[in-house]
Amino acid sequence: MNKSRQKELTRWLKQQSVISQRWLNISRLLGFVSGILIIAQAWFMARILQHMIMENIPREALLLPFTLLVLTFVLRAWVVWLRERVGYHAGQHIRFAIRRQVLDRLQQAGPAWIQGKPAGSWATLVLEQIDDMHDYYARYLPQMALAVSVPLLIVVAIFPSNWAAALILLGTAPLIPLFMALVGMGAADANRRNFLALARLSGHFLDRLRGMETLRIFGRGEAEIESIRSASEDFRQRTMEVLRLAFLSSGILEFFTSLSIALVAVYFGFSYLGELDFGHYDTGVTLAAGFLALILAPEFFQPLRDLGTFLSC
């Protein structure tokens, strides 16, 4: 498949999202609300630890912050659950509409055009490959917006307490999409080849299954079994190639995530020891600022992780 054809198909896939645009927008909004609740959780935890460890405030006086923290956890869990339900509804709605378009197109084309491909290939297209689009619409498309907005929201939350930690996160973030894009180009080509191999294998298997009696009559049963085994092995190798590239992409993300979190931890460690004296607006590095940054640092990269996971799916 050439690049222009690929771009055309990608554009068409995105255009189908208008079928359930309202539900996709609700999913994006719920994801953004979940990001706000993550920051609220981290802020409550950091303030509670600051009060207990550094200010020696009695636990009884912290009942209200503890209660608000628990309520935030519960509310976020409910928002995440609701977002999954909304995303599933959106994906299901779009899949049904696309399947109807494909069936209408096949009906218009007529039997002569349909017979140009094996029946197994059409069955794979209408059933499996359209179902495989579910995560693209239910999760990937909404996550594309959240992969940008939620990290920026976290940087804005960290910046008032410590600009150095915010800049560390902001400086390492652009490296991740850059290297993941380089790996993703190869993964996309491998995945397209894998889909073609799956369609050929399905058509090959279904045609042999329908002609089983004829194959037995002419003594071709064992030869066709070996042919199917060979085709299955070829498909397995192609699948493993896709998985290797997917794991490489995940490894790049985990490496830069770990590096960024380690840099933030080292910065705060040396700041508490008095070796570093910047980033705190001349107010000193507080325990709350350190906990807030370290709690939110993994969450800063989580939207990118989710985006990579949904794309792999």
PyMOL commands that set and color helices and strands:
alter all, ss='L'
color gray80, all
select helices_A, chain A and resi 3-54+59-109+111-114+119-131+134-158+163-172+175-210+212-217+221-272+287-312
alter helices_A, ss='H'
color red, helices_A
deselect
rebuild
show_as cartoon
